[in-house]
Amino acid sequence: MSMEAVAHRAGVHRPAVYRRWPNKLELVVAAFESTRAEPVDPETGDTRADLIAIVEDAIRSIRHNPRTRVGLRMLIGSKPDDELAALVNQRVVEPRRAIIQQTVARGIERGVLTSEADPDLVIDMLMGALVSRVMMRRRTITRAQVVQLVDIVLAGIASR
């Protein structure tokens, strides 16, 4: 892929492409962003229901958006200093993580979750299990399994 080839396919001159995207990295990230659905913060007032909805939304994105799968595979196989992976992570992954962080923070505020609950660890447990099952093992995950996953995570961070 070259900026010239993109310009040719779009029917514009190369400077027009560079005005919008200063380099190839920005162009590739923009392509990922253009096809992803904005993550939704369900905020129902029920931490458990919110986490289930968030995980189900992530599953839909993985199942129905090929670019999501490509982006995840790229992140899984990237090196720590990979600039493209860093941009995809910043613009695509982090907004979804922020919603889970907010959900955990609301659960702590409501007294449903212990104040020691680490939002980053909760995200890693939920999304790590999802990526492992769906992306790496290429297995499906049912709604019952999503509920079970959320319940297992919540059992470890629930207020006592």
VMD Tcl script that builds the backbone (N, CA, C; Angstrom):
set m [mol new atoms 480]
animate dup $m
set s [atomselect $m all]
$s set {name element resname resid chain x y z} {
  {N N MET 1 A 0.844 -1.174 0.000}
  {CA C MET 1 A 0.000 0.000 0.000}
  {C C MET 1 A 0.888 1.234 0.000}
  {N N SER 2 A 0.591 2.135 -0.869}
  {CA C SER 2 A 1.321 3.399 -0.916}
  {C C SER 2 A 0.310 4.536 -0.961}
  {N N MET 3 A 0.759 5.702 -0.557}
  {CA C MET 3 A -0.112 6.876 -0.596}
  {C C MET 3 A -0.510 7.172 -2.045}
  {N N GLU 4 A 0.412 6.927 -2.969}
  {CA C GLU 4 A 0.114 7.154 -4.382}
  {C C GLU 4 A -0.984 6.198 -4.871}
  {N N ALA 5 A -0.907 4.950 -4.464}
  {CA C ALA 5 A -1.929 3.978 -4.864}
  {C C ALA 5 A -3.290 4.339 -4.276}
  {N N VAL 6 A -3.301 4.814 -3.039}
  {CA C VAL 6 A -4.555 5.234 -2.411}
  {C C VAL 6 A -5.143 6.418 -3.171}
  {N N ALA 7 A -4.296 7.369 -3.505}
  {CA C ALA 7 A -4.762 8.535 -4.255}
  {C C ALA 7 A -5.327 8.116 -5.611}
  {N N HIS 8 A -4.642 7.224 -6.289}
  {CA C HIS 8 A -5.092 6.756 -7.590}
  {C C HIS 8 A -6.455 6.074 -7.480}
  {N N ARG 9 A -6.574 5.192 -6.513}
  {CA C ARG 9 A -7.848 4.471 -6.338}
  {C C ARG 9 A -8.982 5.422 -5.964}
  {N N ALA 10 A -8.667 6.468 -5.198}
  {CA C ALA 10 A -9.684 7.444 -4.797}
  {C C ALA 10 A -9.984 8.456 -5.902}
  {N N GLY 11 A -9.139 8.457 -6.936}
  {CA C GLY 11 A -9.358 9.392 -8.033}
  {C C GLY 11 A -8.959 10.819 -7.700}
  {N N VAL 12 A -7.963 10.947 -6.832}
  {CA C VAL 12 A -7.473 12.277 -6.464}
  {C C VAL 12 A -5.957 12.306 -6.645}
  {N N HIS 13 A -5.378 13.486 -6.524}
  {CA C HIS 13 A -3.927 13.604 -6.586}
  {C C HIS 13 A -3.336 13.302 -5.217}
  {N N ARG 14 A -2.101 12.855 -5.217}
  {CA C ARG 14 A -1.419 12.475 -3.982}
  {C C ARG 14 A -1.421 13.580 -2.924}
  {N N PRO 15 A -1.219 14.846 -3.261}
  {CA C PRO 15 A -1.253 15.893 -2.227}
  {C C PRO 15 A -2.592 15.957 -1.478}
  {N N ALA 16 A -3.678 15.605 -2.174}
  {CA C ALA 16 A -4.986 15.606 -1.505}
  {C C ALA 16 A -5.027 14.566 -0.380}
  {N N VAL 17 A -4.398 13.434 -0.612}
  {CA C VAL 17 A -4.341 12.393 0.421}
  {C C VAL 17 A -3.485 12.875 1.584}
  {N N TYR 18 A -2.332 13.479 1.259}
  {CA C TYR 18 A -1.426 13.960 2.308}
  {C C TYR 18 A -2.023 15.106 3.128}
  {N N ARG 19 A -2.921 15.887 2.540}
  {CA C ARG 19 A -3.560 16.965 3.307}
  {C C ARG 19 A -4.423 16.385 4.418}
  {N N ARG 20 A -5.032 15.248 4.143}
  {CA C ARG 20 A -5.925 14.637 5.137}
  {C C ARG 20 A -5.172 13.726 6.097}
  {N N TRP 21 A -4.210 12.976 5.586}
  {CA C TRP 21 A -3.434 12.038 6.406}
  {C C TRP 21 A -1.959 12.311 6.140}
  {N N PRO 22 A -1.231 12.800 7.106}
  {CA C PRO 22 A 0.161 13.193 6.870}
  {C C PRO 22 A 1.104 12.035 6.561}
  {N N ASN 23 A 0.695 10.811 6.898}
  {CA C ASN 23 A 1.558 9.660 6.616}
  {C C ASN 23 A 0.711 8.390 6.529}
  {N N LYS 24 A 1.356 7.322 6.129}
  {CA C LYS 24 A 0.662 6.053 5.926}
  {C C LYS 24 A 0.063 5.511 7.230}
  {N N LEU 25 A 0.768 5.691 8.345}
  {CA C LEU 25 A 0.251 5.226 9.632}
  {C C LEU 25 A -1.100 5.862 9.941}
  {N N GLU 26 A -1.167 7.172 9.764}
  {CA C GLU 26 A -2.426 7.882 10.031}
  {C C GLU 26 A -3.539 7.402 9.103}
  {N N LEU 27 A -3.199 7.121 7.859}
  {CA C LEU 27 A -4.177 6.634 6.895}
  {C C LEU 27 A -4.721 5.261 7.310}
  {N N VAL 28 A -3.849 4.366 7.710}
  {CA C VAL 28 A -4.270 3.014 8.124}
  {C C VAL 28 A -5.151 3.095 9.370}
  {N N VAL 29 A -4.757 3.891 10.332}
  {CA C VAL 29 A -5.558 4.035 11.550}
  {C C VAL 29 A -6.915 4.639 11.220}
  {N N ALA 30 A -6.942 5.610 10.338}
  {CA C ALA 30 A -8.216 6.208 9.927}
  {C C ALA 30 A -9.122 5.166 9.276}
  {N N ALA 31 A -8.538 4.245 8.518}
  {CA C ALA 31 A -9.334 3.176 7.908}
  {C C ALA 31 A -9.966 2.306 8.988}
  {N N PHE 32 A -9.190 1.979 10.036}
  {CA C PHE 32 A -9.755 1.204 11.147}
  {C C PHE 32 A -10.873 1.981 11.828}
  {N N GLU 33 A -10.625 3.240 12.099}
  {CA C GLU 33 A -11.610 4.056 12.801}
  {C C GLU 33 A -12.898 4.222 12.001}
  {N N SER 34 A -12.778 4.285 10.684}
  {CA C SER 34 A -13.953 4.561 9.853}
  {C C SER 34 A -14.968 3.425 9.860}
  {N N THR 35 A -14.534 2.231 10.212}
  {CA C THR 35 A -15.463 1.106 10.149}
  {C C THR 35 A -15.838 0.557 11.514}
  {N N ARG 36 A -15.323 1.156 12.557}
  {CA C ARG 36 A -15.663 0.634 13.874}
  {C C ARG 36 A -16.888 1.357 14.399}
  {N N ALA 37 A -17.681 0.630 15.110}
  {CA C ALA 37 A -18.818 1.244 15.775}
  {C C ALA 37 A -18.304 1.885 17.062}
  {N N GLU 38 A -18.817 3.036 17.367}
  {CA C GLU 38 A -18.444 3.677 18.627}
  {C C GLU 38 A -18.881 2.767 19.766}
  {N N PRO 39 A -17.992 2.518 20.725}
  {CA C PRO 39 A -18.413 1.713 21.866}
  {C C PRO 39 A -19.482 2.463 22.653}
  {N N VAL 40 A -20.447 1.717 23.146}
  {CA C VAL 40 A -21.588 2.315 23.830}
  {C C VAL 40 A -21.468 2.072 25.324}
  {N N ASP 41 A -21.690 3.117 26.093}
  {CA C ASP 41 A -21.726 2.997 27.550}
  {C C ASP 41 A -23.178 2.772 27.943}
  {N N PRO 42 A -23.531 1.536 28.326}
  {CA C PRO 42 A -24.942 1.253 28.594}
  {C C PRO 42 A -25.503 2.007 29.801}
  {N N GLU 43 A -24.720 2.185 30.835}
  {CA C GLU 43 A -25.104 2.916 32.048}
  {C C GLU 43 A -26.564 2.713 32.433}
  {N N THR 44 A -26.893 1.462 32.786}
  {CA C THR 44 A -28.263 1.114 33.173}
  {C C THR 44 A -28.524 1.311 34.660}
  {N N GLY 45 A -27.457 1.523 35.432}
  {CA C GLY 45 A -27.604 1.590 36.883}
  {C C GLY 45 A -27.290 0.255 37.544}
  {N N ASP 46 A -27.020 -0.760 36.728}
  {CA C ASP 46 A -26.701 -2.109 37.210}
  {C C ASP 46 A -25.335 -2.493 36.642}
  {N N THR 47 A -24.327 -2.541 37.520}
  {CA C THR 47 A -22.958 -2.806 37.073}
  {C C THR 47 A -22.860 -4.120 36.320}
  {N N ARG 48 A -23.496 -5.147 36.819}
  {CA C ARG 48 A -23.458 -6.471 36.174}
  {C C ARG 48 A -24.049 -6.395 34.774}
  {N N ALA 49 A -25.220 -5.805 34.643}
  {CA C ALA 49 A -25.875 -5.686 33.336}
  {C C ALA 49 A -25.027 -4.847 32.381}
  {N N ASP 50 A -24.407 -3.794 32.912}
  {CA C ASP 50 A -23.556 -2.950 32.072}
  {C C ASP 50 A -22.365 -3.736 31.533}
  {N N LEU 51 A -21.691 -4.496 32.405}
  {CA C LEU 51 A -20.530 -5.272 31.959}
  {C C LEU 51 A -20.924 -6.337 30.944}
  {N N ILE 52 A -22.057 -6.982 31.158}
  {CA C ILE 52 A -22.538 -7.982 30.189}
  {C C ILE 52 A -22.780 -7.305 28.836}
  {N N ALA 53 A -23.432 -6.144 28.855}
  {CA C ALA 53 A -23.719 -5.424 27.604}
  {C C ALA 53 A -22.426 -4.996 26.908}
  {N N ILE 54 A -21.433 -4.565 27.668}
  {CA C ILE 54 A -20.163 -4.134 27.091}
  {C C ILE 54 A -19.445 -5.309 26.432}
  {N N VAL 55 A -19.408 -6.452 27.110}
  {CA C VAL 55 A -18.751 -7.636 26.540}
  {C C VAL 55 A -19.506 -8.097 25.294}
  {N N GLU 56 A -20.829 -8.099 25.352}
  {CA C GLU 56 A -21.606 -8.499 24.171}
  {C C GLU 56 A -21.378 -7.543 23.001}
  {N N ASP 57 A -21.235 -6.254 23.279}
  {CA C ASP 57 A -20.944 -5.278 22.227}
  {C C ASP 57 A -19.582 -5.563 21.603}
  {N N ALA 58 A -18.596 -5.903 22.431}
  {CA C ALA 58 A -17.264 -6.241 21.913}
  {C C ALA 58 A -17.324 -7.484 21.035}
  {N N ILE 59 A -18.116 -8.468 21.451}
  {CA C ILE 59 A -18.262 -9.700 20.657}
  {C C ILE 59 A -18.880 -9.375 19.300}
  {N N ARG 60 A -19.913 -8.550 19.296}
  {CA C ARG 60 A -20.543 -8.155 18.023}
  {C C ARG 60 A -19.520 -7.483 17.111}
  {N N SER 61 A -18.706 -6.620 17.681}
  {CA C SER 61 A -17.699 -5.921 16.890}
  {C C SER 61 A -16.697 -6.911 16.288}
  {N N ILE 62 A -16.279 -7.879 17.079}
  {CA C ILE 62 A -15.328 -8.881 16.579}
  {C C ILE 62 A -15.972 -9.753 15.509}
  {N N ARG 63 A -17.192 -10.175 15.734}
  {CA C ARG 63 A -17.867 -11.086 14.792}
  {C C ARG 63 A -18.232 -10.422 13.473}
  {N N HIS 64 A -18.655 -9.165 13.530}
  {CA C HIS 64 A -19.254 -8.542 12.350}
  {C C HIS 64 A -18.384 -7.503 11.668}
  {N N ASN 65 A -17.226 -7.203 12.222}
  {CA C ASN 65 A -16.374 -6.198 11.603}
  {C C ASN 65 A -14.997 -6.802 11.344}
  {N N PRO 66 A -14.720 -7.153 10.084}
  {CA C PRO 66 A -13.423 -7.773 9.778}
  {C C PRO 66 A -12.237 -6.909 10.182}
  {N N ARG 67 A -12.381 -5.591 10.120}
  {CA C ARG 67 A -11.262 -4.724 10.500}
  {C C ARG 67 A -10.980 -4.811 11.999}
  {N N THR 68 A -12.001 -5.063 12.796}
  {CA C THR 68 A -11.767 -5.260 14.227}
  {C C THR 68 A -10.887 -6.480 14.436}
  {N N ARG 69 A -11.210 -7.552 13.733}
  {CA C ARG 69 A -10.405 -8.783 13.863}
  {C C ARG 69 A -8.975 -8.542 13.390}
  {N N VAL 70 A -8.812 -7.838 12.269}
  {CA C VAL 70 A -7.470 -7.545 11.758}
  {C C VAL 70 A -6.711 -6.694 12.778}
  {N N GLY 71 A -7.360 -5.679 13.310}
  {CA C GLY 71 A -6.720 -4.816 14.298}
  {C C GLY 71 A -6.295 -5.580 15.537}
  {N N LEU 72 A -7.168 -6.470 16.023}
  {CA C LEU 72 A -6.811 -7.268 17.194}
  {C C LEU 72 A -5.646 -8.203 16.895}
  {N N ARG 73 A -5.674 -8.839 15.736}
  {CA C ARG 73 A -4.560 -9.729 15.373}
  {C C ARG 73 A -3.254 -8.944 15.279}
  {N N MET 74 A -3.347 -7.744 14.723}
  {CA C MET 74 A -2.166 -6.905 14.611}
  {C C MET 74 A -1.645 -6.540 16.000}
  {N N LEU 75 A -2.538 -6.182 16.914}
  {CA C LEU 75 A -2.113 -5.823 18.266}
  {C C LEU 75 A -1.529 -7.024 18.999}
  {N N ILE 76 A -2.137 -8.188 18.824}
  {CA C ILE 76 A -1.649 -9.401 19.486}
  {C C ILE 76 A -0.229 -9.718 19.031}
  {N N GLY 77 A 0.034 -9.534 17.744}
  {CA C GLY 77 A 1.342 -9.889 17.205}
  {C C GLY 77 A 2.353 -8.757 17.154}
  {N N SER 78 A 1.986 -7.588 17.675}
  {CA C SER 78 A 2.885 -6.439 17.534}
  {C C SER 78 A 3.963 -6.416 18.611}
  {N N LYS 79 A 5.001 -5.661 18.302}
  {CA C LYS 79 A 6.087 -5.428 19.248}
  {C C LYS 79 A 5.720 -4.219 20.099}
  {N N PRO 80 A 6.293 -4.107 21.282}
  {CA C PRO 80 A 5.964 -2.975 22.156}
  {C C PRO 80 A 6.228 -1.598 21.532}
  {N N ASP 81 A 7.178 -1.510 20.605}
  {CA C ASP 81 A 7.501 -0.213 20.012}
  {C C ASP 81 A 6.867 -0.008 18.632}
  {N N ASP 82 A 5.895 -0.840 18.276}
  {CA C ASP 82 A 5.233 -0.743 16.976}
  {C C ASP 82 A 4.340 0.494 16.953}
  {N N GLU 83 A 4.690 1.462 16.122}
  {CA C GLU 83 A 3.975 2.738 16.084}
  {C C GLU 83 A 2.529 2.582 15.602}
  {N N LEU 84 A 2.304 1.733 14.608}
  {CA C LEU 84 A 0.943 1.517 14.117}
  {C C LEU 84 A 0.083 0.891 15.200}
  {N N ALA 85 A 0.586 -0.123 15.870}
  {CA C ALA 85 A -0.171 -0.758 16.947}
  {C C ALA 85 A -0.476 0.246 18.053}
  {N N ALA 86 A 0.474 1.114 18.347}
  {CA C ALA 86 A 0.263 2.125 19.387}
  {C C ALA 86 A -0.876 3.075 18.999}
  {N N LEU 87 A -0.914 3.487 17.725}
  {CA C LEU 87 A -1.990 4.372 17.269}
  {C C LEU 87 A -3.347 3.672 17.296}
  {N N VAL 88 A -3.391 2.416 16.837}
  {CA C VAL 88 A -4.655 1.660 16.867}
  {C C VAL 88 A -5.107 1.491 18.314}
  {N N ASN 89 A -4.171 1.175 19.180}
  {CA C ASN 89 A -4.503 1.015 20.588}
  {C C ASN 89 A -5.067 2.315 21.166}
  {N N GLN 90 A -4.405 3.421 20.872}
  {CA C GLN 90 A -4.821 4.715 21.409}
  {C C GLN 90 A -6.208 5.124 20.909}
  {N N ARG 91 A -6.470 4.940 19.639}
  {CA C ARG 91 A -7.694 5.470 19.044}
  {C C ARG 91 A -8.846 4.489 18.980}
  {N N VAL 92 A -8.550 3.195 19.007}
  {CA C VAL 92 A -9.609 2.199 18.852}
  {C C VAL 92 A -9.841 1.419 20.145}
  {N N VAL 93 A -8.774 0.953 20.780}
  {CA C VAL 93 A -8.907 0.108 21.967}
  {C C VAL 93 A -9.205 0.931 23.219}
  {N N GLU 94 A -8.456 2.002 23.417}
  {CA C GLU 94 A -8.599 2.781 24.651}
  {C C GLU 94 A -10.005 3.353 24.878}
  {N N PRO 95 A -10.722 3.818 23.846}
  {CA C PRO 95 A -12.092 4.289 24.106}
  {C C PRO 95 A -12.993 3.194 24.682}
  {N N ARG 96 A -12.814 1.946 24.238}
  {CA C ARG 96 A -13.603 0.842 24.780}
  {C C ARG 96 A -13.175 0.547 26.218}
  {N N ARG 97 A -11.880 0.589 26.475}
  {CA C ARG 97 A -11.378 0.372 27.834}
  {C C ARG 97 A -11.906 1.451 28.775}
  {N N ALA 98 A -11.998 2.689 28.292}
  {CA C ALA 98 A -12.473 3.793 29.128}
  {C C ALA 98 A -13.898 3.548 29.609}
  {N N ILE 99 A -14.712 2.949 28.772}
  {CA C ILE 99 A -16.093 2.664 29.173}
  {C C ILE 99 A -16.119 1.643 30.305}
  {N N ILE 100 A -15.284 0.618 30.218}
  {CA C ILE 100 A -15.241 -0.369 31.299}
  {C C ILE 100 A -14.701 0.284 32.568}
  {N N GLN 101 A -13.702 1.145 32.431}
  {CA C GLN 101 A -13.178 1.846 33.608}
  {C C GLN 101 A -14.276 2.672 34.286}
  {N N GLN 102 A -15.092 3.356 33.487}
  {CA C GLN 102 A -16.191 4.151 34.037}
  {C C GLN 102 A -17.222 3.251 34.721}
  {N N THR 103 A -17.490 2.104 34.114}
  {CA C THR 103 A -18.460 1.173 34.685}
  {C C THR 103 A -17.972 0.666 36.033}
  {N N VAL 104 A -16.697 0.312 36.117}
  {CA C VAL 104 A -16.129 -0.149 37.389}
  {C C VAL 104 A -16.161 0.986 38.412}
  {N N ALA 105 A -15.811 2.194 38.002}
  {CA C ALA 105 A -15.837 3.345 38.921}
  {C C ALA 105 A -17.251 3.578 39.453}
  {N N ARG 106 A -18.254 3.452 38.583}
  {CA C ARG 106 A -19.647 3.616 39.043}
  {C C ARG 106 A -20.015 2.510 40.024}
  {N N GLY 107 A -19.549 1.284 39.751}
  {CA C GLY 107 A -19.818 0.174 40.673}
  {C C GLY 107 A -19.201 0.412 42.037}
  {N N ILE 108 A -18.011 0.997 42.067}
  {CA C ILE 108 A -17.356 1.330 43.337}
  {C C ILE 108 A -18.149 2.430 44.046}
  {N N GLU 109 A -18.555 3.455 43.294}
  {CA C GLU 109 A -19.340 4.559 43.878}
  {C C GLU 109 A -20.647 4.061 44.475}
  {N N ARG 110 A -21.284 3.096 43.829}
  {CA C ARG 110 A -22.557 2.555 44.317}
  {C C ARG 110 A -22.366 1.599 45.495}
  {N N GLY 111 A -21.118 1.212 45.741}
  {CA C GLY 111 A -20.856 0.278 46.821}
  {C C GLY 111 A -21.048 -1.173 46.421}
  {N N VAL 112 A -21.251 -1.416 45.136}
  {CA C VAL 112 A -21.430 -2.782 44.633}
  {C C VAL 112 A -20.082 -3.484 44.526}
  {N N LEU 113 A -19.049 -2.721 44.179}
  {CA C LEU 113 A -17.702 -3.267 44.020}
  {C C LEU 113 A -16.804 -2.715 45.122}
  {N N THR 114 A -15.849 -3.531 45.507}
  {CA C THR 114 A -14.889 -3.104 46.513}
  {C C THR 114 A -14.051 -1.942 45.989}
  {N N SER 115 A -13.665 -1.064 46.870}
  {CA C SER 115 A -12.855 0.089 46.459}
  {C C SER 115 A -11.477 -0.345 45.974}
  {N N GLU 116 A -11.090 -1.581 46.276}
  {CA C GLU 116 A -9.801 -2.088 45.813}
  {C C GLU 116 A -9.869 -2.657 44.390}
  {N N ALA 117 A -11.048 -2.664 43.792}
  {CA C ALA 117 A -11.182 -3.193 42.433}
  {C C ALA 117 A -10.306 -2.375 41.483}
  {N N ASP 118 A -9.460 -3.059 40.754}
  {CA C ASP 118 A -8.556 -2.406 39.803}
  {C C ASP 118 A -9.203 -2.440 38.425}
  {N N PRO 119 A -9.676 -1.289 37.926}
  {CA C PRO 119 A -10.364 -1.274 36.629}
  {C C PRO 119 A -9.538 -1.885 35.496}
  {N N ASP 120 A -8.228 -1.629 35.482}
  {CA C ASP 120 A -7.393 -2.188 34.412}
  {C C ASP 120 A -7.362 -3.708 34.468}
  {N N LEU 121 A -7.312 -4.253 35.673}
  {CA C LEU 121 A -7.312 -5.706 35.817}
  {C C LEU 121 A -8.664 -6.296 35.413}
  {N N VAL 122 A -9.749 -5.612 35.740}
  {CA C VAL 122 A -11.086 -6.065 35.335}
  {C C VAL 122 A -11.167 -6.104 33.811}
  {N N ILE 123 A -10.668 -5.058 33.166}
  {CA C ILE 123 A -10.663 -5.001 31.701}
  {C C ILE 123 A -9.852 -6.166 31.139}
  {N N ASP 124 A -8.662 -6.373 31.695}
  {CA C ASP 124 A -7.804 -7.457 31.209}
  {C C ASP 124 A -8.471 -8.815 31.368}
  {N N MET 125 A -9.157 -9.021 32.489}
  {CA C MET 125 A -9.820 -10.310 32.704}
  {C C MET 125 A -10.964 -10.509 31.708}
  {N N LEU 126 A -11.796 -9.492 31.538}
  {CA C LEU 126 A -12.944 -9.625 30.634}
  {C C LEU 126 A -12.512 -9.700 29.173}
  {N N MET 127 A -11.741 -8.724 28.732}
  {CA C MET 127 A -11.358 -8.680 27.326}
  {C C MET 127 A -10.309 -9.738 26.997}
  {N N GLY 128 A -9.436 -10.039 27.945}
  {CA C GLY 128 A -8.442 -11.096 27.719}
  {C C GLY 128 A -9.100 -12.441 27.481}
  {N N ALA 129 A -10.111 -12.740 28.280}
  {CA C ALA 129 A -10.835 -14.004 28.092}
  {C C ALA 129 A -11.545 -14.011 26.744}
  {N N LEU 130 A -12.123 -12.886 26.389}
  {CA C LEU 130 A -12.843 -12.778 25.122}
  {C C LEU 130 A -11.892 -12.933 23.935}
  {N N VAL 131 A -10.784 -12.219 23.951}
  {CA C VAL 131 A -9.816 -12.303 22.855}
  {C C VAL 131 A -9.227 -13.711 22.770}
  {N N SER 132 A -8.930 -14.296 23.916}
  {CA C SER 132 A -8.392 -15.655 23.928}
  {C C SER 132 A -9.361 -16.636 23.281}
  {N N ARG 133 A -10.603 -16.563 23.680}
  {CA C ARG 133 A -11.589 -17.530 23.186}
  {C C ARG 133 A -11.940 -17.297 21.720}
  {N N VAL 134 A -12.272 -16.065 21.378}
  {CA C VAL 134 A -12.793 -15.777 20.038}
  {C C VAL 134 A -11.683 -15.618 18.998}
  {N N MET 135 A -10.624 -14.897 19.348}
  {CA C MET 135 A -9.589 -14.600 18.364}
  {C C MET 135 A -8.513 -15.683 18.294}
  {N N MET 136 A -8.040 -16.118 19.444}
  {CA C MET 136 A -6.908 -17.042 19.437}
  {C C MET 136 A -7.354 -18.491 19.282}
  {N N ARG 137 A -8.431 -18.854 19.947}
  {CA C ARG 137 A -8.897 -20.244 19.868}
  {C C ARG 137 A -9.988 -20.423 18.822}
  {N N ARG 138 A -10.489 -19.306 18.290}
  {CA C ARG 138 A -11.529 -19.317 17.244}
  {C C ARG 138 A -12.760 -20.122 17.654}
  {N N ARG 139 A -13.184 -19.876 18.873}
  {CA C ARG 139 A -14.371 -20.535 19.399}
  {C C ARG 139 A -15.456 -19.487 19.593}
  {N N THR 140 A -16.680 -19.941 19.587}
  {CA C THR 140 A -17.778 -19.018 19.847}
  {C C THR 140 A -17.930 -18.845 21.357}
  {N N ILE 141 A -18.668 -17.832 21.716}
  {CA C ILE 141 A -18.991 -17.619 23.121}
  {C C ILE 141 A -20.468 -17.280 23.189}
  {N N THR 142 A -21.176 -18.013 23.990}
  {CA C THR 142 A -22.619 -17.831 24.114}
  {C C THR 142 A -22.936 -16.744 25.130}
  {N N ARG 143 A -24.171 -16.304 25.122}
  {CA C ARG 143 A -24.595 -15.309 26.116}
  {C C ARG 143 A -24.438 -15.879 27.518}
  {N N ALA 144 A -24.784 -17.144 27.696}
  {CA C ALA 144 A -24.634 -17.773 29.014}
  {C C ALA 144 A -23.171 -17.750 29.467}
  {N N GLN 145 A -22.258 -17.948 28.538}
  {CA C GLN 145 A -20.837 -17.912 28.893}
  {C C GLN 145 A -20.376 -16.487 29.210}
  {N N VAL 146 A -20.926 -15.498 28.509}
  {CA C VAL 146 A -20.616 -14.102 28.811}
  {C C VAL 146 A -21.084 -13.780 30.230}
  {N N VAL 147 A -22.294 -14.189 30.549}
  {CA C VAL 147 A -22.834 -13.957 31.890}
  {C C VAL 147 A -21.959 -14.645 32.932}
  {N N GLN 148 A -21.571 -15.875 32.657}
  {CA C GLN 148 A -20.712 -16.613 33.588}
  {C C GLN 148 A -19.372 -15.896 33.768}
  {N N LEU 149 A -18.776 -15.431 32.679}
  {CA C LEU 149 A -17.509 -14.701 32.746}
  {C C LEU 149 A -17.648 -13.459 33.624}
  {N N VAL 150 A -18.671 -12.662 33.366}
  {CA C VAL 150 A -18.888 -11.441 34.151}
  {C C VAL 150 A -19.122 -11.798 35.619}
  {N N ASP 151 A -19.918 -12.821 35.876}
  {CA C ASP 151 A -20.191 -13.216 37.258}
  {C C ASP 151 A -18.932 -13.684 37.986}
  {N N ILE 152 A -18.064 -14.401 37.287}
  {CA C ILE 152 A -16.802 -14.852 37.900}
  {C C ILE 152 A -15.934 -13.637 38.261}
  {N N VAL 153 A -15.833 -12.689 37.340}
  {CA C VAL 153 A -15.030 -11.491 37.605}
  {C C VAL 153 A -15.651 -10.693 38.759}
  {N N LEU 154 A -16.952 -10.519 38.722}
  {CA C LEU 154 A -17.621 -9.745 39.780}
  {C C LEU 154 A -17.509 -10.411 41.142}
  {N N ALA 155 A -17.497 -11.727 41.178}
  {CA C ALA 155 A -17.367 -12.435 42.454}
  {C C ALA 155 A -16.057 -12.067 43.150}
  {N N GLY 156 A -15.033 -11.786 42.372}
  {CA C GLY 156 A -13.742 -11.432 42.951}
  {C C GLY 156 A -13.627 -9.988 43.385}
  {N N ILE 157 A -14.517 -9.106 42.906}
  {CA C ILE 157 A -14.385 -7.688 43.229}
  {C C ILE 157 A -15.643 -7.101 43.877}
  {N N ALA 158 A -16.586 -7.953 44.221}
  {CA C ALA 158 A -17.816 -7.480 44.847}
  {C C ALA 158 A -17.540 -7.000 46.264}
  {N N SER 159 A -18.293 -6.007 46.697}
  {CA C SER 159 A -18.199 -5.555 48.090}
  {C C SER 159 A -18.699 -6.672 48.978}
  {N N ARG 160 A -18.080 -6.771 50.132}
  {CA C ARG 160 A -18.473 -7.859 51.046}
  {C C ARG 160 A -19.246 -7.318 52.202}
}
mol reanalyze $m
mol bondsrecalc $m
mol representation Tube
mol addrep $m
